[in-house]
Amino acid sequence: MDFRAIGMGLIFALIWSSAFTSARMIVEAAPPLYALVLRFGLAGLIGVAIAKALGQHWKFSAKQWRGILIFGTCQNAIYLGLNFIAMQTVEAGLAAIIASSMPLLVATANWAFFRETLPKLGIFGLIAGFAGVALIMSQRLTGGADVMGLALCVIAAVALTIATLAVRSASASGGNVIMTVGLQMAVGSIVLLPFALIFETPEFDMSQRLFWAFTYTTLAPGLLATWIWFLLVARIGATRAATFHFLNPFFGVAIAAALLGEQLSLADIIGVAIIAGGILAVQLARVTPTAPSS
C-alpha cells in the first residue's frame, strides 16, 4: 500500500466518521428524511454537473446500473435514512460505533455466503469486534438508551453491508467515478422522497448551525468521501480499502465528544478499542496471503 493510498484512506475515515456529528446537528433542527432528500438532490445535481463538465457520461452497462441502484438505495436511502431517524434519539458517537461494525458484517457475509476462507486471526477479530459492540450496546441499554433508535442503527449497518458488497459492480465504471457518485445520490433522493412526503412535515428551524452542518454533510461526507472511497477501492481493492474502517470508532466518538460534548464511559472506551482491534485483525487476516502447505 503506497503513501497516496494511506493518505486517501485516512482522509476518508476522518470525513466518514465526522458525518455522524453533522447529522446529529441536522436532525435537531430539521425532519430527517426531508433533510436527506434535499442533501442527496443537491449532491446529485452537483455531482452530475461536475461529471458532465469533465466529459463523463452515464452510458453504463446493465450490471453497472444495477450496482448504482443497489448502492444508492442501500447506502443512501436505507442506511442514512434509518441513521438520520435514529439520531433524533441516539447520540452521534453511538451511531458511529454501530455503523463501524460494517467491516465485521462484510467479513461474516463473505465467509457465510461466499465461502471466503478466514484465517484464525480473522475469526478472533470477528469475535472480538462483535463482543465490543455488545459491550457498548448493553451498557447503553442499561443506561436508558432508546431501544428503537439502536435497532434502526443496527438495521442501517446491515444495509451498509449490502451496499459495500455491491460496491465492486457500482464502481466498475472506468473514468466515470464522479458521474457514478452523483447518480447514486440522485437515487437516494428519489427513493426517500415519497416517505418524506407521507411521514414528515417540512418544518425547519433555520440557523447558521443548520446551514453549515447541512452544507458540510452534502459536500464532504456526501460527495467527497464517496468519491475518495471509489478511488481508493480502484487503487488497492475493496478488502484493503476497508482496513481503514478500523479508525472509524475512534474518529466517530472523538469528533462527537469534541463538537457535541457527548460523554464517554470507561465501557465505551474499552468497547471502541476492542471493536477497532477486531476490525483491524479481520482486515489484516483477509489481506495477508495464506502460506502454501508443504
C-alpha positions as CSV (number, residue, x, y, z in Angstrom):
1,M,0.0,0.0,0.0
2,D,1.6,3.3,-1.1
3,F,1.6,6.6,0.7
4,R,-1.1,8.1,-1.5
5,A,-3.4,5.3,-0.7
6,I,-2.7,5.7,3.0
7,G,-3.4,9.4,2.8
8,M,-6.7,8.8,0.9
9,G,-7.7,6.2,3.5
10,L,-7.1,8.5,6.4
11,I,-9.0,11.4,4.9
12,F,-11.9,9.1,4.0
13,A,-12.1,7.7,7.5
14,L,-12.0,11.1,9.1
15,I,-14.7,12.5,6.8
16,W,-16.9,9.4,7.1
17,S,-16.7,9.5,10.9
18,S,-17.5,13.2,11.1
19,A,-20.8,12.6,9.2
20,F,-22.5,11.4,12.4
21,T,-21.8,14.6,14.3
22,S,-23.0,16.8,11.4
23,A,-26.1,14.5,11.0
24,R,-26.9,14.9,14.7
25,M,-26.8,18.7,14.3
26,I,-29.1,18.5,11.3
27,V,-31.8,16.3,12.8
28,E,-32.0,18.6,15.9
29,A,-33.4,21.3,13.6
30,A,-34.9,19.5,10.5
31,P,-37.0,16.5,9.6
32,P,-34.5,13.7,8.8
33,L,-36.0,12.4,5.6
34,Y,-36.6,15.8,4.1
35,A,-33.1,16.8,5.0
36,L,-31.7,13.8,3.2
37,V,-33.9,14.3,0.1
38,L,-32.5,17.8,-0.2
39,R,-29.0,16.7,0.6
40,F,-29.0,13.9,-2.0
41,G,-30.8,16.0,-4.5
42,L,-28.3,18.8,-4.3
43,A,-25.3,16.4,-4.2
44,G,-26.6,14.5,-7.1
45,L,-27.1,17.6,-9.2
46,I,-23.6,18.9,-8.3
47,G,-22.0,15.6,-9.0
48,V,-23.6,15.0,-12.3
49,A,-22.9,18.6,-13.4
50,I,-19.2,18.3,-12.5
51,A,-19.1,14.9,-14.2
52,K,-20.6,16.3,-17.4
53,A,-18.2,19.3,-17.3
54,L,-15.3,16.8,-17.2
55,G,-16.7,14.9,-20.1
56,Q,-18.0,11.9,-18.2
57,H,-21.2,10.1,-19.3
58,W,-23.9,7.8,-17.9
59,K,-23.8,5.2,-20.6
60,F,-23.3,2.3,-18.1
61,S,-23.8,-1.4,-18.6
62,A,-26.8,-3.1,-17.0
63,K,-24.5,-4.5,-14.3
64,Q,-23.1,-1.1,-13.5
65,W,-26.6,0.5,-13.4
66,R,-27.7,-2.3,-11.1
67,G,-24.8,-1.6,-8.8
68,I,-25.6,2.2,-8.8
69,L,-29.3,1.4,-7.9
70,I,-28.3,-1.0,-5.2
71,F,-25.6,1.2,-3.7
72,G,-27.8,4.3,-3.9
73,T,-30.8,2.6,-2.3
74,C,-29.0,0.6,0.4
75,Q,-26.3,3.2,1.5
76,N,-28.0,6.5,0.8
77,A,-31.7,5.8,1.3
78,I,-31.8,2.9,3.8
79,Y,-28.6,3.2,5.7
80,L,-28.5,7.0,6.0
81,G,-32.3,7.3,6.2
82,L,-32.5,5.0,9.2
83,N,-29.5,6.6,10.8
84,F,-30.9,10.1,10.5
85,I,-34.2,8.9,12.0
86,A,-32.3,7.1,14.8
87,M,-30.1,10.1,15.7
88,Q,-33.1,12.0,16.8
89,T,-32.8,9.9,20.0
90,V,-29.4,8.2,19.7
91,E,-26.1,10.0,20.3
92,A,-23.8,10.5,17.3
93,G,-20.9,8.6,18.9
94,L,-23.0,5.6,19.5
95,A,-24.4,5.6,15.9
96,A,-20.9,5.9,14.6
97,I,-19.8,2.9,16.7
98,I,-22.6,0.7,15.4
99,A,-22.0,1.7,11.8
100,S,-18.3,0.9,12.3
101,S,-19.2,-2.7,12.7
102,M,-19.8,-2.9,8.9
103,P,-16.4,-4.4,8.1
104,L,-17.2,-7.2,10.6
105,L,-20.6,-7.8,8.9
106,V,-19.0,-7.8,5.5
107,A,-16.4,-10.4,6.6
108,T,-19.1,-12.5,8.1
109,A,-21.2,-12.4,4.9
110,N,-18.2,-13.2,2.8
111,W,-17.5,-16.2,5.0
112,A,-21.0,-17.4,5.3
113,F,-22.4,-16.8,1.8
114,F,-19.4,-16.6,-0.5
115,R,-17.3,-19.3,1.2
116,E,-14.4,-16.9,1.7
117,T,-11.7,-18.6,3.8
118,L,-11.0,-16.6,7.0
119,P,-7.8,-17.4,9.0
120,K,-7.8,-17.8,12.8
121,L,-6.7,-14.2,13.2
122,G,-9.8,-13.1,11.3
123,I,-12.1,-15.3,13.3
124,F,-10.6,-13.9,16.5
125,G,-11.2,-10.4,15.1
126,L,-14.8,-11.1,14.4
127,I,-15.5,-12.5,17.9
128,A,-13.7,-9.6,19.5
129,G,-15.3,-7.0,17.3
130,F,-18.9,-8.2,17.9
131,A,-18.1,-8.5,21.6
132,G,-17.0,-4.9,21.7
133,V,-20.3,-3.8,20.1
134,A,-22.3,-6.0,22.5
135,L,-20.4,-4.4,25.5
136,I,-21.2,-0.9,24.4
137,M,-24.8,-1.6,23.5
138,S,-25.5,-3.5,26.7
139,Q,-24.0,-0.6,28.8
140,R,-26.0,2.0,26.9
141,L,-29.3,0.0,27.2
142,T,-28.9,-0.3,30.9
143,G,-28.2,3.5,30.9
144,G,-31.5,4.2,29.2
145,A,-30.6,4.4,25.5
146,D,-33.5,4.3,23.1
147,V,-34.1,0.7,22.0
148,M,-35.9,1.6,18.8
149,G,-33.1,4.0,17.8
150,L,-30.5,1.4,18.5
151,A,-32.5,-1.2,16.4
152,L,-32.6,1.3,13.5
153,C,-28.9,1.8,13.7
154,V,-28.3,-2.0,13.5
155,I,-30.6,-2.4,10.5
156,A,-28.8,0.5,8.9
157,A,-25.5,-1.2,9.4
158,V,-26.8,-4.3,7.6
159,A,-28.0,-2.1,4.7
160,L,-24.5,-0.5,4.6
161,T,-23.0,-4.0,4.4
162,I,-25.1,-4.9,1.4
163,A,-24.1,-1.6,-0.3
164,T,-20.4,-2.4,0.4
165,L,-20.8,-5.9,-1.1
166,A,-22.2,-4.2,-4.2
167,V,-19.5,-1.6,-4.5
168,R,-17.4,-3.6,-6.9
169,S,-20.1,-3.5,-9.7
170,A,-21.1,0.0,-8.8
171,S,-17.5,1.3,-9.2
172,A,-16.6,-0.6,-12.3
173,S,-17.3,2.4,-14.5
174,G,-13.9,3.4,-15.9
175,G,-13.3,7.1,-15.7
176,N,-16.9,8.0,-14.7
177,V,-16.4,7.9,-11.0
178,I,-17.9,11.3,-10.3
179,M,-20.9,10.5,-12.5
180,T,-21.4,7.3,-10.6
181,V,-21.3,9.1,-7.3
182,G,-23.8,11.8,-8.5
183,L,-26.2,9.2,-9.8
184,Q,-26.1,7.3,-6.6
185,M,-27.0,10.5,-4.7
186,A,-29.9,11.1,-7.1
187,V,-31.2,7.5,-6.4
188,G,-31.2,8.2,-2.7
189,S,-33.2,11.4,-3.1
190,I,-35.8,9.7,-5.4
191,V,-36.2,6.7,-3.1
192,L,-36.7,8.8,0.1
193,L,-39.0,11.5,-1.4
194,P,-42.3,9.6,-1.1
195,F,-41.5,8.5,2.5
196,A,-40.7,12.1,3.4
197,L,-44.0,13.3,1.9
198,I,-46.0,10.7,3.7
199,F,-44.4,10.7,7.1
200,E,-43.0,14.1,7.7
201,T,-43.9,17.8,7.9
202,P,-41.3,20.1,6.2
203,E,-40.6,22.3,9.2
204,F,-37.1,23.6,9.6
205,D,-35.6,25.6,12.5
206,M,-33.3,27.7,10.3
207,S,-30.0,28.8,11.8
208,Q,-26.3,29.1,10.9
209,R,-25.6,25.8,12.7
210,L,-28.1,24.0,10.5
211,F,-26.8,25.8,7.3
212,W,-23.2,24.9,7.9
213,A,-23.9,21.3,9.1
214,F,-26.1,20.7,6.0
215,T,-23.6,22.2,3.6
216,Y,-20.7,20.2,5.1
217,T,-22.7,17.0,5.1
218,T,-23.8,17.5,1.5
219,L,-20.3,18.3,0.1
220,A,-17.9,16.4,2.4
221,P,-19.4,13.0,3.5
222,G,-21.9,13.2,0.6
223,L,-19.7,13.8,-2.4
224,L,-16.0,14.0,-1.4
225,A,-15.8,10.9,0.9
226,T,-17.8,8.7,-1.6
227,W,-15.5,9.9,-4.4
228,I,-12.4,9.1,-2.4
229,W,-13.8,5.7,-1.4
230,F,-14.3,4.7,-5.0
231,L,-10.8,5.9,-6.0
232,L,-9.3,4.0,-3.1
233,V,-11.2,0.8,-3.9
234,A,-10.0,1.1,-7.5
235,R,-6.4,1.7,-6.4
236,I,-5.9,-1.0,-3.7
237,G,-9.1,-3.1,-3.8
238,A,-12.2,-3.2,-1.5
239,T,-10.6,-5.6,1.1
240,R,-7.5,-3.4,1.7
241,A,-9.5,-0.2,1.5
242,A,-11.9,-1.5,4.2
243,T,-8.9,-1.8,6.5
244,F,-9.2,2.0,7.2
245,H,-12.6,1.4,8.8
246,F,-10.8,0.4,12.0
247,L,-10.2,4.1,12.6
248,N,-13.9,5.0,12.4
249,P,-14.9,4.1,16.0
250,F,-12.1,6.3,17.3
251,F,-12.7,9.2,15.0
252,G,-16.5,9.0,15.4
253,V,-16.6,9.2,19.2
254,A,-13.8,11.8,19.3
255,I,-15.5,14.2,16.9
256,A,-18.8,13.8,18.7
257,A,-17.2,14.4,22.1
258,A,-15.3,17.5,20.8
259,L,-18.2,19.2,18.9
260,L,-21.3,18.0,20.7
261,G,-19.9,17.4,24.2
262,E,-21.1,13.8,24.3
263,Q,-19.8,11.9,27.3
264,L,-17.9,8.6,27.1
265,S,-17.8,6.0,29.8
266,L,-15.0,3.6,30.5
267,A,-17.0,0.8,28.9
268,D,-17.4,2.9,25.8
269,I,-13.6,3.5,25.5
270,I,-12.8,-0.2,26.1
271,G,-15.5,-1.3,23.6
272,V,-14.2,1.1,21.0
273,A,-10.7,-0.2,21.4
274,I,-11.9,-3.8,21.1
275,I,-14.0,-3.1,18.0
276,A,-11.1,-1.3,16.3
277,G,-8.8,-4.1,17.1
278,G,-11.3,-6.7,15.9
279,I,-11.8,-4.8,12.6
280,L,-8.0,-4.5,12.1
281,A,-7.5,-8.2,12.8
282,V,-10.2,-9.2,10.3
283,Q,-8.8,-7.0,7.6
284,L,-5.2,-8.0,8.2
285,A,-6.3,-11.6,8.0
286,R,-8.1,-11.0,4.7
287,V,-5.2,-9.2,3.0
288,T,-2.4,-11.5,4.2
289,P,-1.9,-14.4,1.8
290,T,-2.1,-17.8,3.3
291,A,1.2,-19.7,3.2
292,P,1.1,-22.6,0.8
293,S,1.1,-26.0,2.5
294,S,4.1,-28.2,2.1
